[in-house]
Amino acid sequence: MAGPDRDYAAKEFARPSKGKAALYVFRNGANGGAVKMSLELDGAPLGETAAKTFHWLTITPGKHRLVGKAENESMVEFTAASGRNVFVRQDVGTGLLSAVNRLELVDEQTGRAGVAECEMAEAPLN
C-alpha cells in the first residue's frame, strides 16, 4: 500500500495543473476481496487492485484506454481534459472459474465517495 501521506494527498482531490489530468481507478466493493486484478493504461501495466483499493496518477490530457484483467477483460475509453479528474470504478462479480471485472466511468461525486472508502495502492506508475 502507498504511504499515508500519498493516500491523504490523493483524497484532497485537487485539480491537476494545466496541461495535466488525474486518473482515479477504485474498487470499493467487498466482493472478491482476496482476488487481485491487473490494470493496463494505454497498453502499459498500471498495477493491481484488491478490495477497497484505488490508484491515482497524473496523465496527459487526451484519449486513453484502461483495461481491467480478470477471468475477462473489461475496457473503458475516455478523454481526459486538462485540469480535470477522471474517475473509473472497477466492479467485481463471479465468473465461471474465477472473478470477473467491469470498468465504468463515474461522475466526480460518485468517484470521490468511492475513493474515500478505499486505501491507495502503490503502483509502478504512481
C-alpha positions in Angstrom: 0.0 0.0 0.0 1.0 3.6 -0.5 2.1 5.7 2.4 -0.5 7.6 4.4 0.8 11.0 3.1 0.1 9.9 -0.5 -3.3 8.5 0.4 -4.2 11.8 2.1 -3.0 13.9 -0.8 -5.0 11.9 -3.3 -8.1 12.2 -1.2 -7.9 16.0 -1.3 -9.0 15.7 -5.0 -7.0 18.8 -6.0 -7.4 19.8 -9.7 -4.3 18.9 -11.7 -2.2 21.7 -13.1 -2.9 23.0 -16.6 -1.6 20.5 -19.2 -2.2 17.5 -16.9 -5.2 15.4 -15.8 -5.6 13.0 -12.9 -7.0 9.4 -13.1 -8.5 7.6 -10.1 -9.3 3.9 -10.5 -11.1 2.5 -7.5 -12.5 -0.8 -6.3 -14.7 0.0 -3.3 -16.8 -3.2 -3.3 -16.1 -6.1 -0.9 -16.8 -8.8 -3.5 -13.8 -10.9 -4.4 -11.8 -9.4 -1.5 -8.8 -11.7 -1.9 -8.7 -11.6 -5.7 -6.2 -9.2 -7.3 -6.9 -7.8 -10.7 -4.4 -6.2 -13.0 -4.9 -2.9 -14.8 -3.3 -1.5 -18.0 -3.4 2.1 -19.2 -2.8 2.6 -22.9 -1.1 -0.8 -23.1 1.3 -0.3 -20.2 0.9 -2.0 -16.7 -0.7 0.3 -14.2 -0.8 -2.1 -11.2 -3.3 -4.3 -9.4 -6.4 -3.7 -7.4 -7.8 -5.6 -4.5 -10.9 -4.9 -2.5 -11.1 -1.4 -1.1 -8.1 -0.1 -3.0 -7.5 2.7 -5.5 -4.9 4.0 -7.9 -4.2 7.7 -8.5 -1.9 9.1 -11.2 -1.3 12.1 -13.4 -1.9 11.6 -17.1 -1.7 13.7 -20.2 -5.0 15.2 -21.5 -6.5 13.3 -24.4 -7.8 9.9 -25.3 -6.9 6.9 -23.1 -7.8 3.2 -22.9 -8.0 1.5 -19.5 -8.2 -2.3 -19.3 -9.0 -4.4 -16.3 -8.0 -8.1 -16.4 -9.5 -11.0 -14.5 -11.3 -14.0 -16.0 -12.5 -11.5 -18.5 -11.1 -8.2 -19.9 -13.1 -5.0 -19.3 -12.2 -1.9 -21.3 -13.2 1.7 -21.0 -12.1 4.5 -23.3 -12.2 8.1 -22.1 -10.9 11.6 -22.9 -9.2 13.3 -20.1 -9.5 17.1 -20.0 -6.7 19.4 -18.8 -7.0 20.3 -15.2 -9.7 17.7 -14.5 -10.1 14.5 -12.5 -11.3 11.3 -14.2 -12.9 8.5 -12.1 -13.3 4.9 -13.1 -14.9 2.3 -10.8 -14.0 -1.4 -11.1 -16.8 -3.8 -10.1 -16.2 -7.4 -9.4 -18.5 -10.3 -10.0 -18.5 -14.1 -10.2 -17.4 -15.8 -13.4 -17.4 -19.4 -14.4 -14.0 -20.2 -13.0 -12.9 -17.1 -11.1 -13.8 -13.4 -10.6 -14.8 -11.1 -13.5 -14.5 -7.4 -13.6 -16.3 -4.4 -15.1 -14.9 -0.9 -15.5 -17.2 2.1 -15.5 -16.6 5.8 -15.8 -18.4 7.6 -13.0 -19.1 11.2 -12.1 -16.9 13.2 -9.7 -19.3 12.9 -6.8 -19.6 9.1 -7.1 -15.9 8.9 -7.7 -14.9 10.9 -4.6 -17.2 8.9 -2.4 -15.8 5.6 -3.7 -12.2 6.6 -3.3 -12.9 7.8 0.2 -13.8 4.2 1.1 -10.5 2.8 -0.1 -6.8 2.9 0.6 -4.3 3.9 -2.1 -2.4 1.0 -3.7 1.2 1.6 -4.8 1.8 1.0 -8.5 4.7 1.2 -11.0 3.3 4.5 -12.5 2.3 6.2 -9.2 
